[in-house]
């Protein structure tokens, strides 16, 4: 199996049919590639059920057992290696969704609800780019797709899981090919960022606009490769903050949260020039901010 991932051809050699099917489900939304592999992973079955050894040139082998261990190990190594190979991109720990040609990010710590909210938004006419990694081309302000399988910690219960969902007990992986809309495969302009605050799971979500200073402070910890950019990444963050509106979001119940996000997107989703003009329509003066 070989896939094109952020310009790299990532290949997997795996003789175990079950492990190969798990890898394929996770990566199938990435375009297939027939060019020479620039990153090659070899998965060797172990003696126990679904036990494995994961190898790649230049790193120590990883031992594990089970589908979740396998996908976690692959994604962990691949994410770091892609940052090394594409240092000009700003990698944010974020979910990325597209609406009418624009991309909106959900930035937040693990457990803040990025993936659950992304799962709701793909049922609200948004298309999927990623639930975990948002690489931004700072020269064009476009977000590159990274459509790995969406990973939920538990079934939120709001929308039926697709029949090909991989439930490993500790995590549920959903193949983007089963989503209501096809995943996005081309870079799209960034139009807005939601910074997720601790969720409360019930009732209405809480939203508020973020001025530029607070937006910079809130998003910087989620830049995975800040040190690859000038001024410790501060210039890169400032570039993003100047371009698009930021909204703080404490997610409530899934459907009201998605409705609130959709309403904000409808008001602010424009091409970059218009996004700057409308970014503080909540009443904050952009110059003062």
C-alpha positions in Angstrom: 0.0 0.0 0.0 1.3 3.5 -0.9 -0.3 6.8 -0.4 0.5 10.5 -1.1 0.7 12.4 2.2 1.7 16.1 2.1 3.9 15.5 -1.0 5.5 12.3 0.4 4.9 8.8 -0.8 4.2 6.7 2.3 4.3 3.0 1.8 3.4 0.1 4.0 4.7 -3.5 3.7 2.4 -5.8 5.7 1.8 -9.5 5.2 -0.9 -9.8 7.9 -4.3 -9.4 6.3 -6.0 -8.1 9.4 -3.3 -5.5 10.2 -3.2 -4.5 6.5 -6.9 -3.9 6.5 -6.6 -1.7 9.6 -3.9 0.4 8.0 -5.9 0.7 4.8 -9.0 1.9 6.7 -6.9 4.6 8.3 -5.1 5.8 5.2 -7.6 5.1 2.4 -8.7 8.8 2.1 -5.1 9.8 1.2 -4.6 9.6 -2.6 -3.0 6.4 -3.7 0.6 6.8 -5.1 2.6 4.8 -7.6 5.8 6.8 -7.2 8.9 5.6 -5.3 8.4 5.6 -1.5 10.0 8.3 0.5 8.8 6.8 3.7 8.4 3.1 4.1 7.0 1.2 7.1 7.3 -2.5 7.5 4.9 -4.3 9.8 5.8 -7.8 10.9 3.3 -9.9 12.8 4.2 -11.2 16.2 3.3 -14.4 17.9 0.2 -13.1 19.8 -3.1 -12.1 18.2 -2.6 -8.7 16.4 0.8 -8.3 17.9 3.3 -6.6 15.6 6.7 -5.0 15.1 6.7 -1.6 13.3 9.9 -0.7 11.5 11.1 2.3 9.5 14.6 3.2 8.4 16.3 5.5 10.8 14.3 4.7 14.0 14.0 2.0 16.6 11.4 -0.8 16.0 8.1 -0.4 17.9 6.4 -3.4 19.4 2.7 -3.4 20.1 -0.5 -5.3 20.1 -3.9 -4.4 18.6 -5.2 -2.0 16.0 -5.2 1.1 18.1 -1.5 0.5 19.1 -0.6 0.1 15.4 -2.4 3.2 14.2 -1.1 5.3 17.1 2.5 4.3 16.4 2.2 4.9 12.7 0.6 8.3 13.2 3.0 9.4 15.9 6.1 8.7 13.8 4.5 10.0 10.5 3.5 13.3 12.1 7.0 14.0 13.4 8.7 13.0 10.1 6.4 15.1 8.0 7.3 18.1 10.1 10.9 17.5 9.5 10.4 17.1 5.7 8.0 20.1 5.3 9.5 22.7 7.8 8.0 25.6 5.8 4.5 24.6 6.8 3.0 25.6 10.2 1.6 22.4 11.7 -1.3 23.0 14.1 -2.8 20.4 16.3 -6.3 20.9 15.0 -9.3 19.5 13.2 -10.0 21.0 9.7 -13.3 21.2 8.0 -14.3 22.9 4.6 -17.4 24.9 3.8 -18.0 26.6 0.5 -14.3 26.6 -0.4 -13.0 27.8 2.9 -11.4 25.9 5.8 -12.2 26.4 9.5 -10.0 24.9 12.2 -10.9 23.5 15.6 -7.8 24.0 17.8 -7.6 22.5 21.3 -5.9 20.1 23.7 -6.6 16.4 23.7 -10.1 15.8 25.2 -11.4 19.2 24.3 -13.8 17.8 21.7 -12.1 18.4 18.4 -12.8 15.0 16.8 -16.4 14.7 18.3 -17.2 18.2 17.0 -15.6 17.4 13.6 -17.8 14.3 13.5 -20.9 16.4 14.0 -19.8 19.0 11.4 -19.4 16.4 8.7 -23.1 15.8 9.1 -23.8 19.6 8.8 -22.7 19.9 5.2 -19.0 20.5 6.0 -16.3 18.4 4.3 -13.4 16.7 6.1 -9.7 17.5 5.9 -8.5 16.3 9.2 -9.4 15.7 12.9 -5.8 16.0 14.2 -3.3 17.8 12.0 -3.7 21.1 10.1 -0.6 22.0 8.0 -0.8 25.7 6.9 1.1 27.1 4.0 2.0 30.5 5.3 2.8 31.8 1.8 -0.7 31.2 0.5 -2.6 30.9 3.8 -4.0 27.6 2.6 -4.6 24.4 4.7 -3.3 21.2 3.3 -5.5 18.1 3.8 -4.5 15.3 6.1 -7.5 13.0 5.9 -6.6 10.1 8.1 -9.4 8.2 9.8 -11.3 10.3 12.3 -10.6 9.0 15.8 -13.2 9.2 18.6 -12.6 8.2 22.2 -16.2 7.1 22.5 -19.4 7.0 20.5 -21.1 10.4 21.0 -24.4 8.8 20.1 -25.7 11.7 18.0 -25.1 10.2 14.6 -25.0 6.5 13.6 -21.4 5.2 13.2 -20.7 3.8 9.7 -20.7 0.0 9.3 -17.0 0.0 8.6 -16.1 1.8 11.9 -13.1 0.2 13.7 -14.0 0.0 17.4 -10.9 -1.0 19.5 -12.6 -0.3 22.8 -10.3 2.6 23.7 -10.8 4.4 20.4 -13.1 4.3 17.4 -11.7 5.0 13.9 -14.1 6.3 11.2 -12.9 6.1 7.5 -13.5 9.4 5.8 -14.7 7.6 2.6 -17.9 6.7 4.6 -18.7 10.4 5.5 -21.7 12.2 4.0 -19.5 14.3 1.8 -16.2 13.2 0.2 -13.0 14.4 2.0 -11.1 17.3 0.5 -7.9 16.5 -1.3 -6.7 20.0 -2.4 -5.3 22.8 -0.2 -8.0 25.4 0.6 -7.8 28.9 2.0 -8.0 29.3 5.8 -11.0 31.4 6.9 -11.4 31.0 10.6 -10.2 29.3 13.8 -12.2 28.1 16.8 -10.1 27.7 20.0 -11.7 25.0 22.1 -12.1 25.5 25.8 -13.0 22.8 28.4 -16.3 21.2 27.2 -19.3 20.8 29.4 -21.3 18.3 27.2 -24.7 19.5 28.1 -26.9 22.5 27.0 -25.8 25.3 24.8 -22.2 26.0 23.8 -20.4 29.1 25.0 -18.7 31.3 22.4 -16.9 34.6 22.4 -14.6 36.4 20.0 -10.9 36.5 20.6 -8.9 39.7 20.1 -5.5 39.2 18.4 -3.4 39.2 21.5 -5.4 36.5 23.3 -5.8 34.5 20.0 -2.0 34.4 19.6 -1.4 33.3 23.2 -4.1 30.6 22.9 -3.1 29.1 19.6 0.7 29.1 20.1 0.8 26.0 22.4 -0.9 24.0 19.6 1.8 24.8 17.0 3.7 21.5 16.7 6.7 22.9 14.9 6.9 26.5 16.1 10.7 26.3 16.5 11.1 25.5 12.8 10.0 29.1 12.1 11.6 32.5 12.7 11.3 34.2 16.1 10.4 30.8 17.7 7.3 30.6 15.6 5.8 33.9 16.9 5.9 35.5 13.4 4.1 32.5 11.9 1.4 32.7 14.6 1.1 36.5 14.1 0.7 35.9 10.4 -2.3 33.6 10.9 -3.9 35.8 13.6 -3.8 38.8 11.3 -5.6 36.9 8.5 -8.6 35.3 10.1 -11.1 35.6 12.9 -10.7 33.6 16.1 -13.5 32.4 18.3 -13.3 30.7 21.7 -15.7 27.8 22.0 -16.7 25.7 25.0 -18.6 22.9 23.4 -21.9 21.8 24.8 -24.2 19.2 23.4 -23.1 18.2 19.9 -26.0 19.4 17.8 -26.2 22.9 19.4 -22.4 23.2 19.2 -22.4 22.4 15.5 -25.3 24.8 15.0 -23.4 27.6 16.8 -20.3 26.9 14.7 -22.3 26.9 11.5 -23.9 30.3 12.3 -20.5 31.9 13.0 -19.1 30.3 9.8 -21.9 31.7 7.7 -21.2 35.2 9.0 -17.4 35.1 8.7 -16.6 32.6 5.9 -15.2 34.7 3.1 -12.1 34.9 1.0 -9.1 36.3 2.9 -9.7 40.0 2.0 -13.3 39.9 3.1 -12.4 37.8 6.2 -10.1 40.5 7.4 -12.9 43.1 7.0 -15.4 41.0 8.8 -13.2 39.3 11.4 -14.3 41.6 14.2 -18.0 42.0 13.3 -18.7 41.0 16.9 -18.0 44.6 17.8 -14.3 44.5 18.5 -12.3 47.1 16.6 -9.5 45.3 14.8 -7.0 48.2 15.1 -7.6 48.3 18.9 -7.4 44.6 19.2 
